[in-house]
Amino acid sequence: MTEMCYYEVLEVSRDCSGSELKKAYRKLAMKYHPDRNPDDKEAEDKFKVVNEAYQVLSDEEKRSIYDRYGKEGLEGQGMGRGGFGGANMDDVMDMFNSMFGGGFGGGRSRRDPSQKYALDFEIELSLEFHEAVFGCKKDIDMTYKTPCEDCDGTGAKDAKVASCDYCGGQGQVLMRQGPMQFAQTCPKCHGQGTVIKEACPSCEGEGYHVKEDTVTLTIPAGVDTGNRLRAQGYGNEGRNNQRGDLIFTFVVKEDENFVRNGSDIYIEVPVFFTQAILGETLSIPTLDGEMELELKKGTLDKEQYVFPGEGVVDVHSGQKGRLVAQVKMILPKKVNEEQKELLEKLQESYGVESRPHKSTFEGAFDRVKSWFKN
């Protein structure tokens, strides 16, 4: 069986940066995590492969070996499989914090072992380009879970549950990976420590009902794809009648003319070749309206003109980025006889300068001929 490339597993390019790699890993690890996909063997397998891929590619030495020799070159390099392997624990903790609102060790957990669902949950919110750049206010219709009163959120008829025989009521089982031992959520009771003998007829064993709500979200200027915003008190409701948080992850749509890179904005300016040669003052669009671009004489294709402070507001620092106008040289697609005659006269007027290939290749032709004389 052909194994999938680690870069394909994480959906990144081979020249991706460390931050791009981390972002891709975090997204996929959260998507396929067993707590979000109970009883889903396919998601569990994907979760293991994602962690295996990140373990290798996040390590510069292992990544270099993998790029040159593939997985075979990693034999004996201590590459882990499944679980979290050697993945950066900061990434793992960040992922769990965003899923459950707490951390390992001293952090508080938002997940009660007897609770059938997490109180915090995350949804994606699509934004138009201008909504992300300038900020906006949105009323978001959403649904959340609330415990079934008939079964006290247990999912069992008359709230009668039995201890899980697989984990002994602990909610966790110990797994061994090489010399390391770690706790994993019990696959049978999904961390609850109890199992249902007879399902509650009101919620059909789910332990909860779904309610509708609306949250008014104030989105700050400068958010970008992957940024997250927490709406406190709009998550799922727990058995203590308190609600968790709803976490929005933004996905920003592209614009027809503006291309965003962080707080910088790029725009491509089409320029006819005569404008580039002679220079001209052009009016170009900006995020706030328009401005003049002083095209200097002899401007080259793909040449950039940079305007500080005309980009997007950085959502963290409040500082504005740059507007970068990049020239796109436009050549005539057709010429009539009159234009052709004028162009030929123009070319002749430049003399030797109009045929730079002659001086560039003059020595090369002689060298090539000499190779075949012997």
Secondary structure by P-SEA (a helix, b strand, c coil): cccccccccccccccccaaaaaaaaaaaaaaaccccccccaaaaaaaaaaaaaaaaaacaaaaaaaacccccccccccccccccccccaaaaaaaaaaaccccccccccccccccccccbbbbbbbbccccccccccccccbbbbbcccccccccccccccccccccccccbbbbbcccbbbbcccccccccccccccccccccccccccccccccccccccccccbbbbbccccccccccbbbbbbbbbbbbbcccccccccbbbbbbbbcaaaaabbbbbbbbcccbbbbbbccccccccbbbbbcccccccccccbbbbbbbbbbbbccccccaaaaaaaaaaaaaaccccccccccaaaaaaaaaaaacc
